[in-house]
């Protein structure tokens, strides 16, 4: 069965950096689309960044210029480098993969203190 395993969340001060990783296992397919969404308390889940297998990328306006998404297709892994973090970036970050079917990771907490 397909699993998405995330790592890299944590607590950081405003202006700091974190790097998230997500590896997809249990599939022989290369995900067409991989990416990251986040959810803050009391708010809906929102797109942060996604990357297609061919390399096209889409970022939320709020993270452009600060976050960088990348992927390693050979490892079915997607990364999110987050720089210049702000308190409003805090939330649970979820990995997403579009295979045949849509899959979500369990979520990793990112907390940015002011």
mmCIF file of the C-alpha atoms, coordinates in Angstrom:
data_MODEL
# 
_entry.id   MODEL 
# 
loop_
_atom_site.group_PDB 
_atom_site.id 
_atom_site.type_symbol 
_atom_site.label_atom_id 
_atom_site.label_alt_id 
_atom_site.label_comp_id 
_atom_site.label_asym_id 
_atom_site.label_entity_id 
_atom_site.label_seq_id 
_atom_site.pdbx_PDB_ins_code 
_atom_site.Cartn_x 
_atom_site.Cartn_y 
_atom_site.Cartn_z 
_atom_site.occupancy 
_atom_site.B_iso_or_equiv 
_atom_site.pdbx_formal_charge 
_atom_site.auth_seq_id 
_atom_site.auth_comp_id 
_atom_site.auth_asym_id 
_atom_site.auth_atom_id 
_atom_site.pdbx_PDB_model_num 
ATOM 1   C CA . UNK A 1 1   ? 0.000  0.000  0.000   1.00 0.00 ? 1   UNK A CA 1 
ATOM 2   C CA . UNK A 1 2   ? 1.134  3.525  -0.725  1.00 0.00 ? 2   UNK A CA 1 
ATOM 3   C CA . UNK A 1 3   ? 2.560  5.523  2.162   1.00 0.00 ? 3   UNK A CA 1 
ATOM 4   C CA . UNK A 1 4   ? 3.863  9.069  2.338   1.00 0.00 ? 4   UNK A CA 1 
ATOM 5   C CA . UNK A 1 5   ? 6.363  9.571  5.146   1.00 0.00 ? 5   UNK A CA 1 
ATOM 6   C CA . UNK A 1 6   ? 7.187  13.150 6.100   1.00 0.00 ? 6   UNK A CA 1 
ATOM 7   C CA . UNK A 1 7   ? 10.047 14.508 8.146   1.00 0.00 ? 7   UNK A CA 1 
ATOM 8   C CA . UNK A 1 8   ? 11.669 17.801 9.010   1.00 0.00 ? 8   UNK A CA 1 
ATOM 9   C CA . UNK A 1 9   ? 9.085  19.806 10.916  1.00 0.00 ? 9   UNK A CA 1 
ATOM 10  C CA . UNK A 1 10  ? 9.808  21.530 14.189  1.00 0.00 ? 10  UNK A CA 1 
ATOM 11  C CA . UNK A 1 11  ? 10.050 24.781 16.098  1.00 0.00 ? 11  UNK A CA 1 
ATOM 12  C CA . UNK A 1 12  ? 12.017 27.694 14.696  1.00 0.00 ? 12  UNK A CA 1 
ATOM 13  C CA . UNK A 1 13  ? 12.272 31.413 15.329  1.00 0.00 ? 13  UNK A CA 1 
ATOM 14  C CA . UNK A 1 14  ? 10.975 33.912 12.826  1.00 0.00 ? 14  UNK A CA 1 
ATOM 15  C CA . UNK A 1 15  ? 13.507 34.409 10.058  1.00 0.00 ? 15  UNK A CA 1 
ATOM 16  C CA . UNK A 1 16  ? 14.813 30.887 10.397  1.00 0.00 ? 16  UNK A CA 1 
ATOM 17  C CA . UNK A 1 17  ? 14.727 27.944 8.018   1.00 0.00 ? 17  UNK A CA 1 
ATOM 18  C CA . UNK A 1 18  ? 13.406 24.398 7.900   1.00 0.00 ? 18  UNK A CA 1 
ATOM 19  C CA . UNK A 1 19  ? 13.521 21.673 5.287   1.00 0.00 ? 19  UNK A CA 1 
ATOM 20  C CA . UNK A 1 20  ? 10.700 19.188 4.891   1.00 0.00 ? 20  UNK A CA 1 
ATOM 21  C CA . UNK A 1 21  ? 11.027 15.844 3.130   1.00 0.00 ? 21  UNK A CA 1 
ATOM 22  C CA . UNK A 1 22  ? 8.391  13.371 1.997   1.00 0.00 ? 22  UNK A CA 1 
ATOM 23  C CA . UNK A 1 23  ? 9.056  9.949  0.533   1.00 0.00 ? 23  UNK A CA 1 
ATOM 24  C CA . UNK A 1 24  ? 6.402  7.897  -1.240  1.00 0.00 ? 24  UNK A CA 1 
ATOM 25  C CA . UNK A 1 25  ? 6.712  4.138  -0.832  1.00 0.00 ? 25  UNK A CA 1 
ATOM 26  C CA . UNK A 1 26  ? 4.672  1.108  -1.822  1.00 0.00 ? 26  UNK A CA 1 
ATOM 27  C CA . UNK A 1 27  ? 4.282  2.069  -5.459  1.00 0.00 ? 27  UNK A CA 1 
ATOM 28  C CA . UNK A 1 28  ? 6.114  1.459  -8.711  1.00 0.00 ? 28  UNK A CA 1 
ATOM 29  C CA . UNK A 1 29  ? 4.586  4.594  -10.251 1.00 0.00 ? 29  UNK A CA 1 
ATOM 30  C CA . UNK A 1 30  ? 6.270  7.976  -10.354 1.00 0.00 ? 30  UNK A CA 1 
ATOM 31  C CA . UNK A 1 31  ? 3.781  10.445 -8.920  1.00 0.00 ? 31  UNK A CA 1 
ATOM 32  C CA . UNK A 1 32  ? 2.497  12.822 -11.568 1.00 0.00 ? 32  UNK A CA 1 
ATOM 33  C CA . UNK A 1 33  ? 2.234  15.534 -8.944  1.00 0.00 ? 33  UNK A CA 1 
ATOM 34  C CA . UNK A 1 34  ? 3.766  15.928 -5.498  1.00 0.00 ? 34  UNK A CA 1 
ATOM 35  C CA . UNK A 1 35  ? 3.583  18.799 -3.135  1.00 0.00 ? 35  UNK A CA 1 
ATOM 36  C CA . UNK A 1 36  ? 2.801  20.381 0.193   1.00 0.00 ? 36  UNK A CA 1 
ATOM 37  C CA . UNK A 1 37  ? -0.314 21.778 1.769   1.00 0.00 ? 37  UNK A CA 1 
ATOM 38  C CA . UNK A 1 38  ? -0.683 23.290 5.228   1.00 0.00 ? 38  UNK A CA 1 
ATOM 39  C CA . UNK A 1 39  ? -3.421 23.834 7.744   1.00 0.00 ? 39  UNK A CA 1 
ATOM 40  C CA . UNK A 1 40  ? -3.433 26.317 10.609  1.00 0.00 ? 40  UNK A CA 1 
ATOM 41  C CA . UNK A 1 41  ? -5.857 25.937 13.523  1.00 0.00 ? 41  UNK A CA 1 
ATOM 42  C CA . UNK A 1 42  ? -9.362 27.017 12.551  1.00 0.00 ? 42  UNK A CA 1 
ATOM 43  C CA . UNK A 1 43  ? -8.432 27.459 8.903   1.00 0.00 ? 43  UNK A CA 1 
ATOM 44  C CA . UNK A 1 44  ? -8.910 25.292 5.824   1.00 0.00 ? 44  UNK A CA 1 
ATOM 45  C CA . UNK A 1 45  ? -6.067 23.328 4.303   1.00 0.00 ? 45  UNK A CA 1 
ATOM 46  C CA . UNK A 1 46  ? -4.260 25.419 1.691   1.00 0.00 ? 46  UNK A CA 1 
ATOM 47  C CA . UNK A 1 47  ? -1.776 24.780 -1.074  1.00 0.00 ? 47  UNK A CA 1 
ATOM 48  C CA . UNK A 1 48  ? 1.818  25.743 -0.327  1.00 0.00 ? 48  UNK A CA 1 
ATOM 49  C CA . UNK A 1 49  ? 3.673  24.404 -3.364  1.00 0.00 ? 49  UNK A CA 1 
ATOM 50  C CA . UNK A 1 50  ? 3.355  21.602 -5.878  1.00 0.00 ? 50  UNK A CA 1 
ATOM 51  C CA . UNK A 1 51  ? 5.686  20.199 -8.504  1.00 0.00 ? 51  UNK A CA 1 
ATOM 52  C CA . UNK A 1 52  ? 4.866  18.039 -11.508 1.00 0.00 ? 52  UNK A CA 1 
ATOM 53  C CA . UNK A 1 53  ? 7.037  15.140 -12.602 1.00 0.00 ? 53  UNK A CA 1 
ATOM 54  C CA . UNK A 1 54  ? 8.217  17.216 -15.562 1.00 0.00 ? 54  UNK A CA 1 
ATOM 55  C CA . UNK A 1 55  ? 9.386  19.994 -13.267 1.00 0.00 ? 55  UNK A CA 1 
ATOM 56  C CA . UNK A 1 56  ? 6.649  22.610 -13.505 1.00 0.00 ? 56  UNK A CA 1 
ATOM 57  C CA . UNK A 1 57  ? 6.026  24.297 -10.165 1.00 0.00 ? 57  UNK A CA 1 
ATOM 58  C CA . UNK A 1 58  ? 3.227  26.261 -8.572  1.00 0.00 ? 58  UNK A CA 1 
ATOM 59  C CA . UNK A 1 59  ? 3.618  28.275 -5.339  1.00 0.00 ? 59  UNK A CA 1 
ATOM 60  C CA . UNK A 1 60  ? 1.144  30.037 -3.122  1.00 0.00 ? 60  UNK A CA 1 
ATOM 61  C CA . UNK A 1 61  ? 1.652  33.793 -3.392  1.00 0.00 ? 61  UNK A CA 1 
ATOM 62  C CA . UNK A 1 62  ? 2.386  33.968 0.331   1.00 0.00 ? 62  UNK A CA 1 
ATOM 63  C CA . UNK A 1 63  ? 5.512  31.799 0.038   1.00 0.00 ? 63  UNK A CA 1 
ATOM 64  C CA . UNK A 1 64  ? 6.964  32.913 -3.289  1.00 0.00 ? 64  UNK A CA 1 
ATOM 65  C CA . UNK A 1 65  ? 10.576 33.968 -2.942  1.00 0.00 ? 65  UNK A CA 1 
ATOM 66  C CA . UNK A 1 66  ? 10.931 32.260 0.452   1.00 0.00 ? 66  UNK A CA 1 
ATOM 67  C CA . UNK A 1 67  ? 10.108 28.586 -0.157  1.00 0.00 ? 67  UNK A CA 1 
ATOM 68  C CA . UNK A 1 68  ? 11.595 26.247 -2.741  1.00 0.00 ? 68  UNK A CA 1 
ATOM 69  C CA . UNK A 1 69  ? 10.071 22.928 -3.732  1.00 0.00 ? 69  UNK A CA 1 
ATOM 70  C CA . UNK A 1 70  ? 12.064 20.188 -5.445  1.00 0.00 ? 70  UNK A CA 1 
ATOM 71  C CA . UNK A 1 71  ? 11.769 16.479 -6.070  1.00 0.00 ? 71  UNK A CA 1 
ATOM 72  C CA . UNK A 1 72  ? 13.857 13.432 -6.806  1.00 0.00 ? 72  UNK A CA 1 
ATOM 73  C CA . UNK A 1 73  ? 11.833 11.217 -9.125  1.00 0.00 ? 73  UNK A CA 1 
ATOM 74  C CA . UNK A 1 74  ? 14.233 8.304  -8.708  1.00 0.00 ? 74  UNK A CA 1 
ATOM 75  C CA . UNK A 1 75  ? 13.468 8.307  -4.983  1.00 0.00 ? 75  UNK A CA 1 
ATOM 76  C CA . UNK A 1 76  ? 9.815  9.395  -5.224  1.00 0.00 ? 76  UNK A CA 1 
ATOM 77  C CA . UNK A 1 77  ? 10.718 12.124 -2.762  1.00 0.00 ? 77  UNK A CA 1 
ATOM 78  C CA . UNK A 1 78  ? 9.662  15.749 -2.572  1.00 0.00 ? 78  UNK A CA 1 
ATOM 79  C CA . UNK A 1 79  ? 11.373 18.464 -0.547  1.00 0.00 ? 79  UNK A CA 1 
ATOM 80  C CA . UNK A 1 80  ? 10.337 21.872 0.700   1.00 0.00 ? 80  UNK A CA 1 
ATOM 81  C CA . UNK A 1 81  ? 13.069 24.317 1.693   1.00 0.00 ? 81  UNK A CA 1 
ATOM 82  C CA . UNK A 1 82  ? 11.503 27.052 3.816   1.00 0.00 ? 82  UNK A CA 1 
ATOM 83  C CA . UNK A 1 83  ? 13.505 30.209 4.441   1.00 0.00 ? 83  UNK A CA 1 
ATOM 84  C CA . UNK A 1 84  ? 12.673 33.522 6.097   1.00 0.00 ? 84  UNK A CA 1 
ATOM 85  C CA . UNK A 1 85  ? 9.917  31.816 8.039   1.00 0.00 ? 85  UNK A CA 1 
ATOM 86  C CA . UNK A 1 86  ? 7.141  33.910 9.552   1.00 0.00 ? 86  UNK A CA 1 
ATOM 87  C CA . UNK A 1 87  ? 4.758  33.123 12.417  1.00 0.00 ? 87  UNK A CA 1 
ATOM 88  C CA . UNK A 1 88  ? 1.928  32.921 9.889   1.00 0.00 ? 88  UNK A CA 1 
ATOM 89  C CA . UNK A 1 89  ? 3.708  29.964 8.267   1.00 0.00 ? 89  UNK A CA 1 
ATOM 90  C CA . UNK A 1 90  ? 2.927  27.890 11.359  1.00 0.00 ? 90  UNK A CA 1 
ATOM 91  C CA . UNK A 1 91  ? 0.657  24.901 10.933  1.00 0.00 ? 91  UNK A CA 1 
ATOM 92  C CA . UNK A 1 92  ? 0.568  21.242 10.064  1.00 0.00 ? 92  UNK A CA 1 
ATOM 93  C CA . UNK A 1 93  ? 2.217  20.592 6.732   1.00 0.00 ? 93  UNK A CA 1 
ATOM 94  C CA . UNK A 1 94  ? 0.853  17.706 4.683   1.00 0.00 ? 94  UNK A CA 1 
ATOM 95  C CA . UNK A 1 95  ? 2.596  15.963 1.836   1.00 0.00 ? 95  UNK A CA 1 
ATOM 96  C CA . UNK A 1 96  ? 0.476  15.115 -1.205  1.00 0.00 ? 96  UNK A CA 1 
ATOM 97  C CA . UNK A 1 97  ? 1.081  12.747 -4.096  1.00 0.00 ? 97  UNK A CA 1 
ATOM 98  C CA . UNK A 1 98  ? -1.016 12.107 -7.169  1.00 0.00 ? 98  UNK A CA 1 
ATOM 99  C CA . UNK A 1 99  ? -0.479 8.593  -8.448  1.00 0.00 ? 99  UNK A CA 1 
ATOM 100 C CA . UNK A 1 100 ? -3.261 6.561  -9.697  1.00 0.00 ? 100 UNK A CA 1 
ATOM 101 C CA . UNK A 1 101 ? -5.236 7.925  -6.733  1.00 0.00 ? 101 UNK A CA 1 
ATOM 102 C CA . UNK A 1 102 ? -4.584 10.780 -4.335  1.00 0.00 ? 102 UNK A CA 1 
ATOM 103 C CA . UNK A 1 103 ? -2.511 10.247 -1.208  1.00 0.00 ? 103 UNK A CA 1 
ATOM 104 C CA . UNK A 1 104 ? -1.710 12.304 1.873   1.00 0.00 ? 104 UNK A CA 1 
ATOM 105 C CA . UNK A 1 105 ? 0.954  12.084 4.528   1.00 0.00 ? 105 UNK A CA 1 
ATOM 106 C CA . UNK A 1 106 ? 0.171  12.115 8.233   1.00 0.00 ? 106 UNK A CA 1 
ATOM 107 C CA . UNK A 1 107 ? 1.319  15.728 8.612   1.00 0.00 ? 107 UNK A CA 1 
ATOM 108 C CA . UNK A 1 108 ? 4.268  17.367 10.317  1.00 0.00 ? 108 UNK A CA 1 
ATOM 109 C CA . UNK A 1 109 ? 4.024  20.336 12.659  1.00 0.00 ? 109 UNK A CA 1 
ATOM 110 C CA . UNK A 1 110 ? 5.836  23.554 11.825  1.00 0.00 ? 110 UNK A CA 1 
ATOM 111 C CA . UNK A 1 111 ? 5.836  26.245 14.502  1.00 0.00 ? 111 UNK A CA 1 
ATOM 112 C CA . UNK A 1 112 ? 7.435  29.637 13.928  1.00 0.00 ? 112 UNK A CA 1 
ATOM 113 C CA . UNK A 1 113 ? 7.831  31.775 17.018  1.00 0.00 ? 113 UNK A CA 1 
ATOM 114 C CA . UNK A 1 114 ? 7.927  35.551 16.878  1.00 0.00 ? 114 UNK A CA 1 
# 
